[in-house]
Amino acid sequence: MKLRILFSAALALLLTGCSMIPDGEPPKGNIVETPVAGALDFKDASNFLYTALAAYVTSERPDLAVTVKADAATKPYLDAILNRICRRSALKITDNASMTLNSYLKDNVWYLELFDAEHNLTVWQQRVVLKDYAAVTAQKRSPYSGS
């Protein structure tokens, strides 16, 4: 009896699984909007982005090489994030990689995006809303040097 139920369920999934996908090319760009994390201070935002990027690099792209582009406000913090990730993974930072890691602040939101120039496609991105943008831009030390 269990075998018949299992076989029937597997057959039903097999017959209906791909028939629900419409014909044609998949849509370009993001299909769904990436959720924005809640408002964080800059140190917590740095830790959040470190965790998200490290998880992506170690699970999806262990041999990733990137060119880094960061605005002046995020560069010291991004450098600290990348330093931590490079010590724990095979991530390579070069000047001529096909992937670019973009980091910038816009309207109190820190954007971190991995862009594939070869395919003109953003392959990974994360955004963090910052609690106090003025304090973020005035802060000069690394987010990992203490409170």
Secondary structure by P-SEA (a helix, b strand, c coil): caaaaaaaaaaaaaaccccccccccccccccccccccccccaaaaaaaaaaaaaaaaaccccbbbbbbbbccccaaaaaaaaaaaaacccccccccccccccccccccbbbbbbbcccccccccbbbbbbccaaaaaaccccccccc
